[in-house]
Amino acid sequence: QLPLVESGGGSVQTGGSLRLSCKATENTYRVSYCMGWFRQAPGEEREGVGLIDNDDYTWFADSVKGRFTISKDNAKNTLYLEMTNLKPEDTAMYYCTADGGSGRSGLACPLPESYAFRGQGTQVTVSS
């Protein structure tokens, strides 16, 4: 069983919206203090998009701030990334990540691309 499985990607036009979901195994979700999303476009470096910790602190990259939100459903062991006002530059493979227990309350979560667990990714394509 994979620790994280993303879904919800697709193709939209500029200005459209998508909601990505990340279903975690119960153990992965239970032990992880920090969870988040990063993206990677072909030929580009990984870019942290946003994160949330168990105290519901959130962080977002400047490139998505005000357009993306992150939430968690503890009953479903699921992390969400709500994306609005999408732009062509948001086109990338989006990955869900979880720290696997390395994070702690009172400590700032590192950027999500550095976490121990990641999913297989879901493609988001925004056309102009």
N, C-alpha and C positions, 0 to 999 in steps of 0.2 A: 504494500500500500504506500503510495507516494505521500510524503508529508504535506505537500501543498499542491493543489490543483486549481489553475485559473480557468475562468470562462468569461464570456461576455464581449470578447473582442469582435470587430467587424469593420465594415467600410461605411463611412458617413461623409457627408459634404461639410464644407466649412460652416461653422456655426452650430453644427449638430451636437448631440450628446450621446454618451455611452456610459453604462455602469458595468465595471468589471467586478467579478466575484472571485474570491479565493477561499476554497474550502480546505481547511486544515484537518489533519487527524486530531483526535481528541488530545493525545499526548503532546503533539507539537504545539497546539493552541494553549494547552494548560501551562506548559513550562516556559513559553516565550513571553518575555516582557516587552520587547520591541518587535513590531511588525510593520511592514511597509511595502513600497513598490519602487522599482526602478525600471528604466526603459533603455533600449538600445536600438538604434537605427543602423542599417548596414554601413560599415566603414566608420562608424562613430564610436566614441567611448560610452561606457555605461553612464547613465545620468540618474541620480536619485530623484524621485518624483515627490514622494511624501512618506511620512511615517506616523505611527500612533503608538503610544505606550499604554501600559495597563492603568495608568493614572489619567488616561484620555488626553495627554498632551499630544499635540500634533505639530508637525513641521512640514512645510512645502517648499519646493524649489521656487525661486523667483519667477521662473518661466511659466509656472502653472498657478501661482498664488492668485486667489480670487476666482479661479475657474474650476479647480479640482477640490474635492473634499474626500476625506477618509472616515470610515466608520466601521464598527465591529458589531457583530451579533453573537454574543457569548453563548446563547442557547443553541446556535447552529455552528459554532466553531468557524465562523466565516468573517473574512475581511472584505471590505468593499472599497472601490475607488470610483467615485462619481465624477464624471468628466463632462463639463459643459463648455459651450462656446469653443469647440474644437477648431484647431488651426492645422494647416498642412504640416507645419513643423512638429506637430504632436505625433506624426506617423512614426511608429516604431513597434518593436516587440516589447510587451509589458510583462514584467516578472513580479510575482509576489514573493516576499521574503519574510523570514522569521528568525529571531536570534537564537532560538533553541535553549534559552535559559541563561545567556551570558549577561543580560541586562538586569539592572536593579533599580528599585525605586530610589529616587534621589540622585541618580546618575543620568546624565544626558545620553540618549540613544545615539550611537554613531549612524552614519549614513546607511540607508537600507541596502545598498549594493554590497555591503561588507558582511551581511548576516550569514549564519551557518547554513540555513536551509533556503532553497528557492524552488519555485515551481518550473514547469516546462515552458511557460510563457503563452501569451495570447496576443495575436496581431491586431493592431489598430491602424487603420489607414484612413486618412482624411484627405479628400480631394477638393481642389479649389473650384 
